[in-house]
Amino acid sequence: MVIRKIVSKLPARMLSKLVLKGILKKSVDTSDEIYQKDFKDFIFKVNWDISGAIGYQIYNQTSYSYKFGEHLDDADVLLSIPKIEHVRLMIRDNGLDLEMSRDKDRNFQLCIKDPLIIARFKEGVNPNPRSVTQLPLFRDIQKQWHYGKTLFKPPEDVSAEKEELESLVKKMLKDSDHISDEEYQKTFKDRIFKVNWDIQGILAYQIFEENRYTYEFGKNLDDADVTLMPTSRKYAKLLFQGDPIDITHGKDAHNNFQLCVKIPMLLTRFKDPNLSPLVLSKLPFSKSFRKEEKVEEKREEYGSYIPVNLSAGEYQNEVIPLKVFEYFIEKASNIVVCHCLCRINYDCQNHDKTLGCMYMGDDTKNMVLTDIQRTISKEEAVQYVKKAIDDGLIPLIGRSVGETEGQSIEDTGHFLSSCFCCTCCCINAKMISNASYAMISDNMIKKMKGLEIKIDPAKCVGCGTCLEVCVFKGREIVNGKATIDPEFCLGCGRCVDVCPNGAISIKIGDSSYIDELIAKIESIVDVEDQGNKISTIS
């Protein structure tokens, strides 16, 4: 740690060269199994620019080469860290809390999370940052918070005097009066939300009710639900002026929720703009950017695709995914659905963007719903699943702790996640197709037990149609015939639907495997009302 601090203080030019040479020379074992899988039939050329120091790398399955001081003319990607202070931060902190983003031209970038507002919630209040973004001040931010939306980075040279901030705060208090607005009334229906502001000693409070709004400058409430504290006058000024800022959420060292500004650190320029940035996870340098989190408790996760073209035993004449979903829907204490952020992000032209994830269980009651989320009845949920299946979407169901983290709520074992995926936009498919094998080998999504997918070589003509729809890299052509890679095939069944010669079949030998899938999911997530139950889920 001491050496890192000393190195981080080197002169800019010396430091940028030292860091780049370290990245280029980083040990690469081309005999490593993961490396060979990552670069199988794949050559990847990388140009680097770290604060003016340049170089390149060439990765392929059997070799690795690099050169300092030159760029390739045909590189697949340019990676750059323009600011030397970010290089110093990267070295000094030994791993950063980073988040992905896009610039205004949709180029991928890794961003540092810089605290914008610390939110201290009153004990007993749901500590969800989304409840803050529903305030009138944050309305535009909330609408652009969905994955894939792009906001501009804030200007660097901003100064704010106390008198100017006081004037902006007073204007914000006055402009937050939206009681006649339908969205305001919906947000604060049957609730009172009290907010304190403390902008480095500048105090104010707001009280939001369905048909009433009150405020006062110069004082705080004793019983506020949340106290919001901008971390700097610069950020406070940008916020109250309504400047667009790329916002995310996190926690400080004391476990207080905070809203953060995304500050671009690592910039990318891909030769092929359609290439997924997840391919960067294959590069050894990417590990140095990851902040290792201390995991206090490993909570079991599991998910499985359920092919719609599957039949078995007692389910012979039924749509199996629908029967599985109906089982959990009937038991669910609460059901929330949302638009599909994957299809929104990629502007899907093939499937309905409104048919997104479905969440079930008591934990969903803690969600602060956005304008693309809603609570539905059991009857509506069944119709929702039917509509998704009819649209050609692939059902996925299970428990993913990351889903609750994305909703800023605690996973207590009562949050069932389900998706309806398309082959063109699904983030799970893009991860499996592009990310390092080290990331996907521990994937929570598993092929349904007992599922058999076979190819009849007599019928297969090697046309490759199945390869085009297999987003999990589970197919390849060998000696003119399609083959299945059991390590990657997740049994979604799309290949069966598209094969023009009927060469692919999918079946499950025993209907007990359907019951086993239901039992497996029930063992790790309980969707029933917990009011009169003792939880056994961990």
Rosetta blueprint (number, residue, H / E / L):
1 M L
2 V H
3 I H
4 R H
5 K H
6 I H
7 V H
8 S H
9 K L
10 L L
11 P L
12 A H
13 R H
14 M H
15 L H
16 S H
17 K H
18 L H
19 V H
20 L H
21 K H
22 G H
23 I H
24 L H
25 K H
26 K L
27 S L
28 V L
29 D L
30 T L
31 S L
32 D L
33 E H
34 I H
35 Y H
36 Q H
37 K H
38 D H
39 F L
40 K L
41 D L
42 F L
43 I L
44 F E
45 K E
46 V E
47 N E
48 W E
49 D E
50 I E
51 S L
52 G L
53 A E
54 I E
55 G E
56 Y E
57 Q E
58 I E
59 Y E
60 N L
61 Q L
62 T L
63 S L
64 Y E
65 S E
66 Y E
67 K E
68 F E
69 G L
70 E L
71 H L
72 L L
73 D L
74 D L
75 A L
76 D L
77 V E
78 L E
79 L E
80 S E
81 I E
82 P L
83 K L
84 I H
85 E H
86 H H
87 V H
88 R H
89 L H
90 M H
91 I H
92 R H
93 D H
94 N L
95 G L
96 L E
97 D L
98 L E
99 E E
100 M E
101 S E
102 R E
103 D L
104 K L
105 D L
106 R L
107 N L
108 F E
109 Q E
110 L E
111 C E
112 I E
113 K E
114 D E
115 P E
116 L E
117 I E
118 I E
119 A E
120 R E
121 F E
122 K L
123 E L
124 G L
125 V L
126 N L
127 P L
128 N L
129 P H
130 R H
131 S H
132 V H
133 T H
134 Q L
135 L L
136 P H
137 L H
138 F H
139 R H
140 D H
141 I H
142 Q H
143 K H
144 Q L
145 W L
146 H L
147 Y L
148 G L
149 K L
150 T L
151 L L
152 F L
153 K L
154 P L
155 P L
156 E L
157 D L
158 V L
159 S L
160 A L
161 E L
162 K H
163 E H
164 E H
165 L H
166 E H
167 S H
168 L H
169 V H
170 K H
171 K H
172 M H
173 L H
174 K H
175 D H
176 S L
177 D L
178 H L
179 I L
180 S L
181 D L
182 E H
183 E H
184 Y H
185 Q H
186 K H
187 T H
188 F L
189 K L
190 D L
191 R L
192 I L
193 F E
194 K E
195 V E
196 N E
197 W E
198 D E
199 I E
200 Q L
201 G L
202 I E
203 L E
204 A E
205 Y E
206 Q E
207 I E
208 F E
209 E E
210 E L
211 N L
212 R E
213 Y E
214 T E
215 Y E
216 E E
217 F E
218 G L
219 K L
220 N L
221 L L
222 D L
223 D L
224 A L
225 D L
226 V E
227 T E
228 L E
229 M E
230 P E
231 T L
232 S L
233 R H
234 K H
235 Y H
236 A H
237 K H
238 L H
239 L H
240 F H
241 Q H
242 G L
243 D L
244 P L
245 I L
246 D L
247 I E
248 T E
249 H E
250 G E
251 K E
252 D L
253 A L
254 H L
255 N L
256 N L
257 F E
258 Q E
259 L E
260 C E
261 V E
262 K E
263 I E
264 P E
265 M E
266 L E
267 L E
268 T E
269 R E
270 F E
271 K L
272 D L
273 P L
274 N L
275 L L
276 S L
277 P H
278 L H
279 V H
280 L H
281 S H
282 K H
283 L L
284 P L
285 F L
286 S H
287 K H
288 S H
289 F H
290 R E
291 K L
292 E L
293 E L
294 K L
295 V L
296 E L
297 E L
298 K L
299 R L
300 E L
301 E L
302 Y E
303 G E
304 S E
305 Y E
306 I L
307 P L
308 V L
309 N L
310 L L
311 S L
312 A L
313 G H
314 E H
315 Y H
316 Q L
317 N L
318 E L
319 V L
320 I H
321 P H
322 L H
323 K H
324 V H
325 F H
326 E H
327 Y H
328 F H
329 I H
330 E H
331 K H
332 A L
333 S L
334 N L
335 I E
336 V E
337 V E
338 C E
339 H L
340 C L
341 L H
342 C H
343 R H
344 I H
345 N H
346 Y L
347 D L
348 C L
349 Q L
350 N L
351 H L
352 D L
353 K L
354 T L
355 L L
356 G L
357 C L
358 M E
359 Y E
360 M E
361 G L
362 D H
363 D H
364 T H
365 K H
366 N H
367 M L
368 V L
369 L L
370 T L
371 D L
372 I L
373 Q E
374 R E
375 T E
376 I L
377 S L
378 K H
379 E H
380 E H
381 A H
382 V H
383 Q H
384 Y H
385 V H
386 K H
387 K H
388 A H
389 I H
390 D H
391 D L
392 G L
393 L L
394 I E
395 P E
396 L E
397 I E
398 G E
399 R E
400 S L
401 V H
402 G H
403 E H
404 T H
405 E H
406 G H
407 Q L
408 S L
409 I L
410 E L
411 D L
412 T L
413 G L
414 H L
415 F L
416 L E
417 S E
418 S E
419 C E
420 F E
421 C E
422 C L
423 T L
424 C L
425 C L
426 C L
427 I H
428 N H
429 A H
430 K H
431 M H
432 I H
433 S H
434 N H
435 A L
436 S L
437 Y H
438 A H
439 M H
440 I H
441 S L
442 D L
443 N L
444 M L
445 I E
446 K L
447 K L
448 M L
449 K L
450 G L
451 L E
452 E E
453 I E
454 K E
455 I E
456 D L
457 P L
458 A L
459 K L
460 C L
461 V L
462 G L
463 C L
464 G L
465 T H
466 C H
467 L H
468 E H
469 V H
470 C L
471 V L
472 F L
473 K L
474 G L
475 R E
476 E E
477 I E
478 V E
479 N L
480 G L
481 K E
482 A E
483 T E
484 I E
485 D L
486 P L
487 E L
488 F L
489 C L
490 L L
491 G L
492 C L
493 G L
494 R H
495 C H
496 V H
497 D H
498 V H
499 C L
500 P L
501 N L
502 G L
503 A L
504 I E
505 S E
506 I E
507 K E
508 I E
509 G L
510 D L
511 S L
512 S H
513 Y H
514 I H
515 D H
516 E H
517 L H
518 I H
519 A H
520 K H
521 I H
522 E H
523 S H
524 I H
525 V L
526 D L
527 V L
528 E L
529 D L
530 Q L
531 G L
532 N L
533 K L
534 I L
535 S L
536 T L
537 I L
538 S L
